[in-house]
Amino acid sequence: MELQTRFLFGIRTILGYTPPCEAKKEPSEGPLNAHTAQSKVGKGSFARLIGGLIVLVFIYVSGIGMAYAKDGAISKGDIEALNEARDIYHANCAMCHGYDGVPILPGAPNFASGERLDKPDPELLASIRDGRETMPPWGDVLSDGELLSVLAYTRLISGDELFLEHCERCHGSSVPPLVDAIPKGQKKLSNYGGPWQLCSGDEIEEMMQREDIITVIQFLRSVPGAELKGMPTEAGG
């Protein structure tokens, strides 16, 4: 509805229509000859046309942003970035930290339970790049972008396991947005009891525990993030 209103406003601008309630009486400038009057009309129409076109371009661009900035929606590009980050983790990290985040090497942190993942990104990236205790340095093996994406995947590993088990068979290339009823704040989400409406016509809500559903929702909201694509943000460093 908001986009439609803005579009109509753009059309109105192009046509030069002004509602009676907005009309203002222009001050008299004295008599005009035919050439001067035609010149003023032509310039005014052209200016309104250019202004209207600018408004319509803005509406089109912002409308695209509104269409794709949907809560929990995952695009094909997001899925590709997720698959690449998962491959990096499996090839370089899983032999010690486990494919599901449950460590194989004694003393390694348990990523499935979030161990050490409460640390800020710069600290964790430094540990991965330079090595820490029994972990060798990976700075000469992985690029800065790969280091960032594998760290981002590590934070999502529990949700990814649930996604692969319950969701990928239908949503291997994209995921539709979540319904508006699902709270966006972490505290409200933790206290929310449903309905979830994650997948219409599927029994996924009956197959999963409430805590797992919340983990999947948090996962879906995090996958489109820039870090998984190897792009740093101000918050992440």
Secondary structure, DSSP 8 states (H G I E B T S, - for coil): -HHHHHHHHHHHHHHT---TTT-----------HHHHHHHHHHHHHHHHHHHHHHHHHHHHHHHHHHH--TT-B-HHHHHHHHHHHHHHHHHTHHHH-TTS--SSTT---GGGTTTTTS-HHHHHHHHHH-BTTB---TTTS-HHHHHHHHHHHHHHHHHHHHHHHTTTT-SS-B----TTS--SHHHHHH-------STT--HHHHS-HHHHHHHHHHHHHTTSSGGGT---TTT-
